[in-house]
């Protein structure tokens, strides 16, 4: 797993973080913005099955067909073209895990189960790895603190930590096969491994200090079934090399490694990552999050995630309504108001911003 590298990253951020905390004053909540967000979007807050189902199923079908094409193609150029399509389609299909954590469980009957069977288990990322975890990231008192599983002060770190943070994601498919194909079966007979699997390796988190608490009684059985399904699939994948050889599995792992890399790059620019442990107001959390309202951003931040700041303002808003919510709020609130300050021009400027921030910390004598 990548916890050791992540721990090192966090430790190197601490000296610079102390300077930033001293210089930054608390941000009070913008009540007018929050009131407008609630009032202007009530009529678009319902998840629409006619959008969710075709989008998820279509993305999965295209992704798996393109993955098969990548494996079977006789031409290198055709294989590369199929691989690009597979990465983008499977990435989009996989990110519905984010929607599953936010929509009410009764809003889309059968959607969570279908997603797990078609995408979560085959890609070794069952929904329990995000359910009960991602909602902590949206907690009013946890965001940006040591109790937030999805936060690190990346903008306060050394420059070398940023490429490490992104590149380590390439090894995610190998780590997941090991977690479900080796550690999960061992956990059946070794309680210490079973406990370690749950606390450390059952959450899609970037905070190395995060330890997952035991599942609630109502969820434990479902989570165990999902883990069993992922474990059986991982064992089947490992056994496939004796029947099909190494090539299909290695190609699939390479494609999924790029999917993980793309998601990690999106994560890198999803926030400004300028907080170190302090509780933040809702408005401060919004301003630490990022909107990139351009069509191109839909490729690297699909399923509504290009409106990530608006999502933090309206966590329960379905992904298909976020563009309209952003349009309404932008039209209602003047350009000099808080809402506009979370909008950014694109991926490259955001990467440059965070890179420039880390480079600026090199002179810190405490580092």
N, C-alpha and C positions, 0 to 999 in steps of 0.2 A: 504494500500500500504506500501512499505518498505522505503519511503523517509526519515523518521525521523531517522532510524538507519543509513542510508547511510550518512545523514548530520553529525551525530555524528562521524562517521568514518573519514570523511574528516577533520573535525575540529581538531581531535586528531593527525592528520598527520603534522600540520603546523610547530611546533617547530623543529622537525627533518628535515623537508624539507628545512628550512632555512640553516641548516648546510650543507646539501648535495649540495644545489645551490652554496654555497660559495666555495665548494671544486671541483666542476665539471666545466671544461672548455668547451666552445662550440665545437661541432664536425663539421668540414668542410665536404662538400659533396665529396664523392669519385666519381669523374667524370668518371673514367675508368670503375668502376663497373656499373654505371648507363648507360653508353654507351653500354657496353657488354650486359646488360639486354635487352635493346631495340633492338640491332642488331641481337642477337642470337635467338630471339623468335618470330620474325615477322611471320614466316610461321605456327605458332601454336596458333595464337591469335584469331582464329575464333571459336565461340561457335558452337558445333555440335549437331543438333537436335537428331540425332540417338543415342547420349549418354544421353542427358538431359532427354528426354521424358521417355525412359524405366527405367532409374534410379529413377526418381521422382515417376512415376506411380507404379513401382514395390515396392519401399520402402513404399509408402502409402498403397498398397494392403496388403503387409505382415504385416505392423504395425496394421492396423485395424483388420485383421483376428486374429492376436495374441492377440489383446486387447479383442476381442469377446471371444477367448479361455480363457483368464484370468477370465472373468466374468462368463462364463458358465461352466468351468471345475469343475468336482466333486472331483478331487484329489488336495490336497494342493500342492504337488510337481509338478503336471502338470500345475496348475495355476501359480506357481512361474516361471516355465520354459517359459510359454507363456508370462509372464510379462517381462522377460528379453528380449525376442525377440521383444515384443511390444515397449519397451523403446528404443532399438537400432534402430529399423526400423523407428519409428515415429520421433526420434531425427534426423536421416538422412533426412527424408522427410521435416521436419520443417526447417532445415538449408539451404534449397534451397532459403529461403527468402534472404539470403546473396547474392546469385547469381543474384536474381531478381533486387537487388539494383545496380548492377554493369554492367550487360549486356545491350547493347543498346535495347531499347524497340521494335525495328523492327527485332532484331536478331532471335528471336524465337516466331513467331506469335502464339498467343493464350496461350503461356506457363504461363504468369502471371495470366491470368484469370482462367485457369485450376487449377493452384496451389492454388489460393485463394478459389475456390469452393471446392476443395478436401481436402485441408490441412489448409490454413490460417483461413477461417471462422470456420470450425469444431473444430480447436484447439484454437480458439479465439485469433489468432495472425495474423490478416490480414496484407497484405504487406504494407499498409500505415503507420504502426507503425515503419517501417524501412526505407521506401522510403523517401528521403529528410532529413533523420536523419543520417544514416550511412555514407553518403558521406561527411558530416561535419568532421567525424573522420579522413578522408583521406585528408582533406584540408591542404595545405602546411603551412598555418599560424594558423590553429586551433588545430592541433594535440597536445595533452598533455596540452592544456591551459584550462582556465575556460570555454571557448566556445566549448570545445569538449564534446559531450554528452556521449561518451563512454570511458572516462578516469578518473581515480582516482589514486593518488600516493600511491597505495596499499603497495609498498615496504617500505614506510616511516611511516607506521601506527603501532599502538600498536598490540601485538600478538593476543589479543582476537578479533580484528576486522576481521581477515581472516576467522575463522570458521563462524562468524556471516554473513559475506559477502556471503558465500556459502550456509549456511543452510537456510537463509531467502528465497532462491529460491523455497523451498518446498511449500511455500504458494502462489506461482504465479498462479496456476489454480483457487484458491479461489478468489484472487485479480482480475483476469480477468473476472470471472463470475460476480463479484460485479460491475466492471467497465462497462461492456457491458449490463448486465442484470438489473442493478439498476440505475447507474449514467447516462448512455446514455439516457434512457427514461426520467429521471428527467430533463436532459439537454434540452429536447424539450420544456419544459415549464418554466425553470429557466435559464435565460441567464448566470448568474454567474457560475452555475454548468457546462453549456456547454463550457464556456471559460476555466474553470479549467480542464475539461476533455481533451481539446485539448492541452493546454499548459503543463500540468504536466503528464497526463496519456495516451498520445497517441504516445509515443516514447519508444522504447526499449533502454533505456539509463541507465547508472549507476551513472551519475553525478547529484546529487540532486539539483544543482543550475541551471541546464539546463531548459530553458523555450522554448517551440516550437513556432515558429512564424506562423502566419496564412498561410494556404496553398495557393499556386499560383492559379490563376483563372482557368488555364487549368487542374488542378488536383483536384479542390475542389469537383466537382460533383462525380468523381469516388471514392474519399475517403469517401464521404457521403454514397454512395451506399454500400461500404464495411463495414462501421460502422453499417449501418442499418441491413445488413445481419448478422453480428456478434451479434448484439443486439437481433435480433429475435431468433437466435440459442441459446444464453445464456438464454433467457426467456423460451425457449422450454426445455432446460436442467433442469432449476429449476422446471418447471412444471412436468417433468418426474417422480419426486419422488412420485407424487400422483397416478401415473399409475403403475410404475415399482418398487416403493419403493426406499429406499436410497442406497441399495447395489451396483447396477450398476454404479451410479454416483460417489459414494465414491471410488470404485475400479478404475474407469477411472481417477478421480482426483489424486489418489495415483500414478498411472502409469505416468501421465503427470507431477506430482510433481517431480518424479525422473528424467524425461526428463529435466525439468528445472534445477534441481540440477546438472546434468551432464553438461549441457551447462554452468552453472555458474562456475563449476570447470574448464572447458576448458577456460572460460574467465579469470579466475584467473591466468592461465599460458600462455595466449596468448601474453602477453607483460611482460616486466620486471618491469614496473610501477615505474620507478625511476625519473620521471620528475614531477616538481611541478610548473606548470603555465608558464614556459618559452617556447617561440617559438623555434622549433627545425628544423634543416636541414633535408632533405630527408634521408640522411645517418644516422643521429641520430635517426630518426623515425624507420628506418630499424633495427638498432642495439637494439632498445628498444622493437622490436618485436621478435617473436620466430618461428624457424623451428624445427620440430621434425620429421626428415625423416625416420621413422621406420614404418613397416607395422602395428604394434599394435596400433600406434597412430591414424590410420584411424578409429578405433572404437570410441575413445573419441573426435577426431577432424576430423570428416568426411567431405565430399564434399570439399576436397582440403585444409581444414583449418589447417592441420598439417604443411603446408607450409605457415604459416601466415606471416612470414617476407618477403618471396618472393612475396606474395600477396601485401604487402605494397609497394614493389618495382615496381610491375606490377599490379596495381589494376584492370585493365580491362581484365586480362588474365583469360579465362574460367577455371573452377576448374579442368577439365579433362586434362589440359595442364600443370598444375603447377609442377607435378612430373617430366615431361620432361624438363621444364624450369630449375628446380633445378639441374637436372642431367647435363644439358649443361653448366650452370654457374659454377657448382662445377668442371667440367672437364676443363673449360677454365681458371678459376681464381685459382691461386696458394693457397695452404692451409693457408699461412700466410697473405692472403689478407682479406679485410673487409668482403667479402661475407661469408666466413666460420665462422666468429665470431657470427653469429646469429643462428647457428645450436646447438641444445641441445640433450641430450641423451634420455630423456623421461619425463613422467609426474612426477614421484616421485622426481627426482633431481630438477625439477623446483619448485615444492611445497616446498622442503627443502630449496632451495635458498631464496625464498621470505619469508618463515618462519624465517630463520636465520637472514635475513635482519631486520625483525620487532623485533625480540628478541634483536638484537644489539642496538635498539633504546631505550631500557628500561632505560639505564643509562643516557639518555639525561635529564639534569636538567630542561630544558624548558618544558618537557612533563608532 
